[in-house]
């Protein structure tokens, strides 16, 4: 073999070996660097366990121990407001028992004492109200309050049931004229419930509903005034809404009628108001003005009976017995 070939082979092997050595050293340094960044050490202050949210927690929710967890944080980034796991014998969770959140807390966010309020403390209700909003309370029953299935945090439509004849000042009558009187209208939609009775959140382990007597809403100042007026006009009924806030819900609201009357509910009543079901004539005794009087030597006085007749909406009175 010629000397020049041998020299080229030796040079190539040397270059390959040098390249492999440099690559291994580079990878080793990179791995060491990553380990130093990923693992806190006592040289940079060490770590401590910080109390954080174990799930997304909404405003006004009662805290349970399952909602919280301990998580290791570097000491260098721990704020003095954070709750740090204390030494043996102390209970770091004591300030958070029987409390509810003032605002929403995200998963993994450190939980501080300023984020919660003790149940029953002054200002508890105002703590869960959004800025600029008001609270207003109405009385409900099992029927008007959705059988106790409405809970704090739900959204409802507020319905007003009125006696339209009374509101219009129409005098009380009997018979056909007394049919068309009731109306229902949705005076507000998608209103948030912030409390049922005096509970701002459902207590764990108390069943699916609350035996509600009052319901408190989060509303604007104008809405609060409207609800107070509505409570004097008639009966308030709550209609529970689904959680969805999408185009389907918005379209359903847009298509919903502004109000519904008794004529729209009952076809029979509607036919009566239009003048009759088949014949178109309804006769109704109104009053008997005189009884038959028998006096010896005098002619008998015949009884007179008035009858109101409706023909296609035209009402006439006919006296019988004259």
BELNOR-V762539 format. One record per helix or strand of 2 or more residues. SS is the DSSP state (hx for helix, st for strand). FROM is the first residue (numbers start at 1). LEN is the number of residues. If there is no record, write none. Layout:
BEGIN
ss->SS from->FROM len->LEN
ss->SS from->FROM len->LEN
END
This chain:
BEGIN
ss->hx from->3 len->36
ss->hx from->42 len->3
ss->st from->47 len->7
ss->hx from->65 len->3
ss->st from->68 len->7
ss->hx from->75 len->3
ss->hx from->94 len->3
ss->st from->99 len->3
ss->hx from->113 len->3
ss->st from->116 len->3
ss->hx from->124 len->5
ss->st from->134 len->6
ss->hx from->146 len->3
ss->st from->155 len->9
ss->hx from->164 len->5
ss->hx from->175 len->4
ss->st from->182 len->15
ss->st from->214 len->6
ss->hx from->221 len->13
ss->st from->235 len->6
ss->hx from->247 len->9
ss->st from->259 len->3
ss->hx from->262 len->4
ss->hx from->267 len->7
ss->st from->281 len->8
ss->st from->305 len->7
ss->st from->314 len->7
END
